[in-house]
Amino acid sequence: MNTFAYASLFACLLASTTASGQDIDAVTMLARTTPQQCHNAFNASSAASSCRNARMEVWDQTNCTIYVDCLRNDGKTTGNRRTVPLPQVSSLRNCDGLLC
């Protein structure tokens, strides 16, 4: 695909996501995700309040792999590794020690 075609595709995605009032997740997904973006999104999730030692990696340029210890109802912690697309990271919750 030539440069003009990529530019046209990008413009169409930008126009469609902006016109519909949605977040520009499709455009964000075209760019390479960074570990800092993953970390910021995780900090915005409800899981962040009961999960500690978070470490983020980027997998396949657009997905966040999250390594974190989450508190269970019995007071112990469970180690987790979960890979999700960046736009879904802020929706993660702690479900009795498991990221869900």
Residue, then its C-alpha position, 0 to 999 in steps of 0.5 A: m500500500n502506498t503512502f497516499a493510501y495509508a494517509s487516506l485510511f488514517a483520515c477516514l478513521l479519524a473522521s469516522t471516530t470523531a464524527s461519531g463522538q467516540d474516543i479515537d481508539a482506532v487512531t490510537m491503535l494505529a500508533r505503537t502503544t507504549p508501556q507508559q500508556c498501559h500504566n496510565a490506563f491501568n492507574a485509571s482502572s478500579a483494579a489499581s486500588s487493590c493491585r500492586n507491583a504493576r509492570m507493563e509490557v507492550w505485546d504486538q504493538t497495540n496490546c498491554t501485558i500487565y503483571v500485577d499482584c491483586l489482593r484477594n478477599d482473604g487478605k492474600t495476593t494472587g499474581n496475574r498476567r493479562t494481555v488486553p488491548l489498550p482501550q480495555v485496560s482502564s476497564l479492568r477490575n479486581c475479582d477476588g485476586l484475579l484481573c477481570 
